[in-house]
């Protein structure tokens, strides 16, 4: 395989212009690819089962992508006779991947394309954006530096901004239905040195004032501005609107389900926390109640012991009182017996004398 200046590997699911263009083509469609180059887009279309007719002016380059094409045609797109090879043929899609900017005047080519479109067919194209911030930065530095490739590829003959491309399509009888942009940070583009040389304040000013300053490439899907073309455009618009609506409904459903799961998880966590708190409070209450019960029983046992001791004291005191009473009664009985005795009567005069003497 030859080494081609535009040869590079791309991710079919990535964000490059070639990948976006290839995804705009339905599997199995019949495709006319104008300016195949080394076959960057062709390979992806072939992997999707598309039947590709490739047109390229360089025979060696055309040979590299021939294995991925149903048919190849060696022709110069600026020669009006290129179309004679396709007389009466119809295609579901015509691709111009980074081609129009290489032509001295792309209008004759674009004017020929509706004749080769099948019912509902579209033209898919990608072009570099002339108002990318790095080009503006180059101009501010007094430069318009052509490069080996990129935005200022030295084989580019035409330069387009968004409005220029829209005007070109309208002039050539097309209405765009889908407009995609590939964006590249100016600090990452091939002309980044001119951007990095600007003052930060100038960079911020340009970012604010240039609506398409980050746009590196425009990728457009267009239909002929005929009745059938308008109908196809409206049908595609409706289809994309329905797909967008379904995607939005699906996204909202997913969001709802996610939020519902989050809410359920939060509620479950809240209930679990409440249950844990309730269990902790119950445990604390039961512990406190058990402690109070033990304390109460201890106090009650202490009171019972005091009561028991008090009762013993009362019983002992009552017993002592009875004994004292018995002793007093016995004493009174002895005194009474003494006073009634003969000796007491005989000694009465003596006691009287003693009282007299002591008195």
Protein Blocks (a to p, Z undefined) as FASTA:
>chain_A
ZZdfkbccddfklmbfklmmmmmpcghiacddehjlnolmmmmmmmnopacddddfbfkl
mmmmmmmpfbdcdddfklmklmmmmgoiacfbdcdehkllmpfblklmmmmmmmmpcehi
acddddddfkbfklmmmmmnopacddfbdjklckbfbdcdfklmmmmmmmnopacfbdcd
ddddfklmmklmmmmmpcfklmmmmmmmmmklmpmbdcdddddfbfklmmmmmmmmmmmm
mmmmmmmmmmmmmmmmmmmmmmmmmmmmmmmmmmmmmmmmmmmmmmmmmmmmmmmmmmmm
mmmmmmmmmmmmmmmmmmmmmmmmmmmmmmmmmmmmmmmpmklmmmmmmmmmmmmmmZZ
